[in-house]
């Protein structure tokens, strides 16, 4: 293994600790895939944001505590996913690298081109999960998220942000509004898919992120 990863490998190998989630907190840029290769379940990279840390840690604690009650992957078949993004290139990549690659899951996928269209689509479709961009015309993603959270009929729906916008205030506000994650470009599609599955499983049991 990589130098310095012996404690991680030892924890994952021991029956008593193998199921404990390990999250890497790094001062240096490291991708989700690189962290996974080192034996971690996820990673948080500076600048550290308290709400992001609390949100991610809470999800992994819930996964650990509810392990025996969580649905398996097959129970997620046919879930309704709404992706809101004004960039056609991003929707094409999501289709190819997430939904077509995992077409055996039979996800019912819809797309909207801006925040206002996204909000209207949420009302009409009542999706199981929303993937939301931030910088969009008409309504930006934060405005759409705020409106979704205000509405009693939609406030329970989990939202994961996918955005190139690195603004700290926007990231903090997104978590304050109740998003389940804020994934930054360049996208790592394994991370997006794993996040989708984690959030869908948790929210199958409870309105975890609302």
N, C-alpha and C positions, 0 to 999 in steps of 0.2 A: 504494500500500500504506500501512499504518499507519506513522506517524513512528517512526523508530528501528529499523525492520525491514529496512532496505536491506542490511545484511550477510547476514541470513538469506536474503533473496531472491537475493542474488548467489551464495551457496553453492549454493542449490537450482538455480540457472540454469546454473552452470558444469558441463560434462560431467565434469570431474575430481572434483568434490565433490558432485554431485547425489545420489549414493547414500549419503552419510554421514548417519547418524541425528543429528538435532538435538533435544536435550532441554532445555527451559527450566527453570531453577531460579529460583523467584520468591518474594520475601518477601511478595507480595500475592496474595490469592485470585484465581485465574484458572481458568476451566473448561477441560476437555479440548478442547471445540469452539473456544473462543477461542484456545487455543494453536495448534491446527491451522490456523485462519484466518491466524495470523501466520506460518505456514510451519514450525512445529516439529512433530516427530513425536509428542512427548508433553511432559508437564510434571511437575515435582515442586514442591510448595508447602510452605512452612514449617508446622509444625516439621520440620526435616530429620532423617530417621532413617537412620543409616548403612546398615542392612540393606536398607531400601527402595531407597536409591540404588544400592547394589551390585547388588541383584536386577534392577532395571529396566535399568541400564546393561549388565549381563551379557546380558540378553535381547536388547537391540538390537545388541550386538556379535555375538552368535551369529547373529542374523538377517542381519547384514551379511556375516559370514564364510561362512555356509551358503546364501547367496542362490540359488546355482545348483542346490542340492540340495533346497531346500524344496518341499513339494508345493504345487500351486496350490489355489485355493479349492474347486474341484470335488472334489479328493481328500479334503476334509473332509465331504463329503456323508454323511449317515446316522450321524454320530458320536453316541455315547450321552452325554447330558448329564444330570447329577443336580443339581437345585436344592434346597437345604435351607434352609427359612425357615418360621417359625411364623406369619407375617403373610400372610393370604390376599390382601390388597391387593397385596403385592409379587409374589406368584406370578402374579396376574392380569396385572399390568403386564409382567412378564417374558414371559409367553405372548404378549401383544398386541404389545409393542414390540420383542421380539427374535425369538422363534421363529415367530410367525405372519407378521411382516414379512419374515422370511427363510425362508419355508416351502419355497422352492425348494431349500434345502440339505438338507431332509429329516431334520433332527436328531431323534433318538429321545430325547424329553425325559421325565424322571420327576421327581416332587416328593416331598419328605419334610417333616414338620411340626416336627421337633425333632432335636437332635443324635444321640440314641440311634436314632431311626428312620432318620436319615441314615446312620449307621454300618451298620445292618443292611441298608439298601438298597445301600450300596456293596459289601458282601459278596455280596449276591444278584445285583446287576446288573453289577458290574465296569465302571463307566462310564469313558469316555475323559476326562471333565472333571467336576469338582465345583464348584458355586457354593455357598458356605457363609456363612450368617448367623452372627453371634456371640452375641447375646443371645436365648436360647431356653430353654424349660422342659426339665426332666429333665437332659439334657446340654446345656451351651452349645457353641458352635461350636469353641472352643479344645479342649475335652475330646474332641469328635468328631475333630478334626484329629489330636490326639495319638494316639488309638486307631488311626486310619487309618494313621498313620506307623509305629506299632509293629508292625503286622501285615505280614509279608513278602508276603502276597498282594495287599495294597492300597497299600503304601508308595510305589509308583511313580506313583500316579494324581495328576495335577496338580490343585491346589486354588486357586481364586480366592475371596477373601473379599469379600462384598457386605454392608456393615453401616452402621448409623447410629452405631455406637459409636466415638467418637474417642479412646478411652483410649490413651495412648502405650505403656503397658506391654503392653496387649493387641496392639497393632500390632507391637511388637518381638517378642513371643512368637510371634505367627503366622508371622513370617518365620523365626524360629529353628526352628520346627517344619517349615518347608519349604513355605510357601505361595508361589504365583507372583505374587500381587498382593493388595492390600488397597484396595478401592474404596469410598469413603465416600458415604453419602447426603448431599444429594439425588442420586439416580442420574443419570448421563448415559449414555443407552443406546447411543450411538455408541461411547463409551469401553468399555462392557461388551462389546459385540460385537467391537470391534477387539482387545481383550485376549483374548477367547475364541479368536479366529482365530490370534493371535500364539502363544499358549500351545499350542494344538492342533498348529500347524505344527511348533513346536520339539520337542514331545514325541512327534511322529510319528517323528522321527529318533533321539531319545534320551530317557532319563528325566531331562530337564533340571532339573525343579523338585524332584525327590524328594531 
